[in-house]
Amino acid sequence: MRQILMILSLTSFIFANEQKIVFGAGCFWGVEKFFDNLKGVKSATSGYAGGDYDNPTYHMVLKHRTNKDIKNFTESVEVVYDDSEISTEDLIKHFWELHDPTQGDRQGNDIGNNYRSAIYYTTDEQREIALKTKEIYQKLLSKAGYGAITTEIELLKKFYPAEEYHQDYLKKNPNGYCPNHATGVKFAKEMPKEHSIKPLGGKEIVVIDAKNCPFCKRFKEDVTSQYHGSIPLRDAYANELKGFEITSQIVGTPTILFIEDGKELFSHTGYMSPKEFYKALGLFKLGKDDEAYNVAFNAATDAPFCKKYDKFKHTGDGVFVDRLSGDILFDTRDRFNSGSGWLSFFKAVGDSVVYREDNSHGMHRIEVLAKKSGAHLGHVFDDAPGGRKRFCINATVLDFVPRDKVKDLQK
């Protein structure tokens, strides 16, 4: 009996730490995803709060978004959290920093009273912290040139969970982006100047990141962490950029900026697969009219004995790498002169390439592509000396690296 009482006591203690609060900060998809990824948050549920009619639905909330005769619901997220793992103050500070609380009935391009900023508290402590942090954040916003905070701060009457297809929406749609309506104004002290990001000069890629953005994390895992190309690629928060000429609005993360001499040439908002990224990189680095771009992404073929072939014919010991990803594809130790006018190798390095049937031009061939970038490299045949393979490879899609520089490639 004593053991049962101890277990019940412990269970009560654990649940006593759980609290509930509801936030409105624009479209609930991104808000839900943000809070769901915070340590200490037990659940984040999309729904509706703050309205005066019963049983709201998504259709009804949208219908009344310009109606001034009733108090409409706002898209909101119910956050259940353990205040022994994340304090109420930290949670509410995240809310303020997550969006622009000065916009009234909108958040970015989402316009209507259903997108208004709101905090619906369930305890007096939450109310006091909401008001205290609002006062502090207003001073910080005013200093940064923003207007008055319009956030609705009220006692939660009732929270209505949204339809099932809204729950975990960004998980169900993985090729999306995390909406970014943040002002960049932080409660913490301003970041030291040495952490600002300035143009490097020439071509570079800057990926605009955000805390707790799952698409940013996935892009880092799939692309950034494995990138060894010659064009610099780095991550930054939007408020860290200094001295750049950025024409795109940073409305979500990740946003991949393709920059030359500090000026944005083009950008992409949202997750990019490796193949999508490297095709964009090809356009950025080579240009769509370049012969190498046409070979890599339109399966064209170098002219036999082209200039780059002639140049590579005289290289010393080393490796040939993908011009886009920087991955090692072929080794001079496996090179031989086939007399065909194209670079010839007995094999590729490791698993750096993939193969695909090619039945174009009335022929049956095996196409060779770079595994990471997806660039067309050439074809493989069975006609090399000694019955070996002949990898017939276009020179324009490769770069050469001397053997003594190979170690630097993977740094």
Secondary structure in CASP SS format (residue, H / E / C, confidence):
PFRMAT SS
TARGET T0000
AUTHOR 0000-0000-0000
METHOD secondary structure of the structure
MODEL  1
M C 1.00
R H 1.00
Q H 1.00
I H 1.00
L H 1.00
M H 1.00
I H 1.00
L H 1.00
S H 1.00
L H 1.00
T H 1.00
S H 1.00
F H 1.00
I H 1.00
F H 1.00
A H 1.00
N C 1.00
E E 1.00
Q E 1.00
K E 1.00
I E 1.00
V E 1.00
F E 1.00
G E 1.00
A C 1.00
G C 1.00
C C 1.00
F H 1.00
W H 1.00
G H 1.00
V H 1.00
E H 1.00
K H 1.00
F H 1.00
F H 1.00
D H 1.00
N C 1.00
L C 1.00
K C 1.00
G C 1.00
V E 1.00
K E 1.00
S E 1.00
A E 1.00
T E 1.00
S E 1.00
G E 1.00
Y E 1.00
A E 1.00
G C 1.00
G C 1.00
D C 1.00
Y C 1.00
D C 1.00
N C 1.00
P C 1.00
T C 1.00
Y H 1.00
H H 1.00
M H 1.00
V H 1.00
L H 1.00
K H 1.00
H C 1.00
R C 1.00
T C 1.00
N C 1.00
K C 1.00
D C 1.00
I C 1.00
K C 1.00
N C 1.00
F C 1.00
T E 1.00
E E 1.00
S E 1.00
V E 1.00
E E 1.00
V E 1.00
V E 1.00
Y E 1.00
D E 1.00
D C 1.00
S C 1.00
E C 1.00
I C 1.00
S C 1.00
T H 1.00
E H 1.00
D H 1.00
L H 1.00
I H 1.00
K H 1.00
H H 1.00
F H 1.00
W H 1.00
E H 1.00
L H 1.00
H C 1.00
D C 1.00
P C 1.00
T C 1.00
Q C 1.00
G C 1.00
D C 1.00
R E 1.00
Q E 1.00
G C 1.00
N C 1.00
D E 1.00
I E 1.00
G C 1.00
N H 1.00
N H 1.00
Y H 1.00
R C 1.00
S C 1.00
A E 1.00
I E 1.00
Y E 1.00
Y E 1.00
T C 1.00
T C 1.00
D H 1.00
E H 1.00
Q H 1.00
R H 1.00
E H 1.00
I H 1.00
A H 1.00
L H 1.00
K H 1.00
T H 1.00
K H 1.00
E H 1.00
I H 1.00
Y H 1.00
Q H 1.00
K H 1.00
L H 1.00
L H 1.00
S H 1.00
K H 1.00
A C 1.00
G C 1.00
Y C 1.00
G C 1.00
A C 1.00
I C 1.00
T C 1.00
T C 1.00
E E 1.00
I E 1.00
E E 1.00
L E 1.00
L C 1.00
K C 1.00
K C 1.00
F C 1.00
Y E 1.00
P E 1.00
A C 1.00
E C 1.00
E H 1.00
Y H 1.00
H H 1.00
Q C 1.00
D C 1.00
Y H 1.00
L H 1.00
K H 1.00
K H 1.00
N C 1.00
P C 1.00
N C 1.00
G C 1.00
Y C 1.00
C E 1.00
P E 1.00
N C 1.00
H C 1.00
A C 1.00
T C 1.00
G C 1.00
V C 1.00
K C 1.00
F C 1.00
A C 1.00
K C 1.00
E C 1.00
M C 1.00
P C 1.00
K H 1.00
E H 1.00
H H 1.00
S C 1.00
I E 1.00
K C 1.00
P C 1.00
L C 1.00
G C 1.00
G C 1.00
K E 1.00
E E 1.00
I E 1.00
V E 1.00
V E 1.00
I E 1.00
D C 1.00
A C 1.00
K C 1.00
N C 1.00
C C 1.00
P H 1.00
F H 1.00
C H 1.00
K H 1.00
R H 1.00
F H 1.00
K H 1.00
E H 1.00
D H 1.00
V C 1.00
T H 1.00
S H 1.00
Q H 1.00
Y C 1.00
H C 1.00
G C 1.00
S C 1.00
I C 1.00
P C 1.00
L E 1.00
R E 1.00
D E 1.00
A E 1.00
Y C 1.00
A H 1.00
N H 1.00
E H 1.00
L E 1.00
K C 1.00
G C 1.00
F C 1.00
E E 1.00
I C 1.00
T C 1.00
S C 1.00
Q C 1.00
I C 1.00
V C 1.00
G E 1.00
T E 1.00
P C 1.00
T E 1.00
I E 1.00
L E 1.00
F E 1.00
I E 1.00
E E 1.00
D C 1.00
G C 1.00
K E 1.00
E E 1.00
L E 1.00
F E 1.00
S E 1.00
H E 1.00
T E 1.00
G C 1.00
Y C 1.00
M C 1.00
S C 1.00
P H 1.00
K H 1.00
E H 1.00
F H 1.00
Y H 1.00
K H 1.00
A H 1.00
L H 1.00
G H 1.00
L H 1.00
F H 1.00
K H 1.00
L C 1.00
G C 1.00
K C 1.00
D C 1.00
D C 1.00
E H 1.00
A H 1.00
Y H 1.00
N H 1.00
V H 1.00
A H 1.00
F H 1.00
N H 1.00
A C 1.00
A C 1.00
T C 1.00
D C 1.00
A C 1.00
P C 1.00
F C 1.00
C C 1.00
K H 1.00
K H 1.00
Y H 1.00
D H 1.00
K H 1.00
F H 1.00
K C 1.00
H C 1.00
T C 1.00
G C 1.00
D C 1.00
G E 1.00
V E 1.00
F E 1.00
V E 1.00
D E 1.00
R C 1.00
L C 1.00
S C 1.00
G C 1.00
D C 1.00
I E 1.00
L E 1.00
F E 1.00
D E 1.00
T H 1.00
R H 1.00
D H 1.00
R E 1.00
F E 1.00
N C 1.00
S C 1.00
G C 1.00
S C 1.00
G C 1.00
W C 1.00
L E 1.00
S E 1.00
F E 1.00
F C 1.00
K C 1.00
A C 1.00
V C 1.00
G C 1.00
D C 1.00
S C 1.00
V E 1.00
V E 1.00
Y E 1.00
R E 1.00
E E 1.00
D E 1.00
N C 1.00
S H 1.00
H H 1.00
G H 1.00
M C 1.00
H C 1.00
R E 1.00
I E 1.00
E E 1.00
V E 1.00
L E 1.00
A E 1.00
K C 1.00
K C 1.00
S C 1.00
G C 1.00
A C 1.00
H E 1.00
L E 1.00
G E 1.00
H E 1.00
V E 1.00
F E 1.00
D E 1.00
D E 1.00
A E 1.00
P H 1.00
G H 1.00
G H 1.00
R E 1.00
K E 1.00
R E 1.00
F E 1.00
C E 1.00
I E 1.00
N C 1.00
A H 1.00
T H 1.00
V H 1.00
L E 1.00
D E 1.00
F E 1.00
V E 1.00
P E 1.00
R H 1.00
D H 1.00
K H 1.00
V H 1.00
K H 1.00
D H 1.00
L H 1.00
Q H 1.00
K C 1.00
END
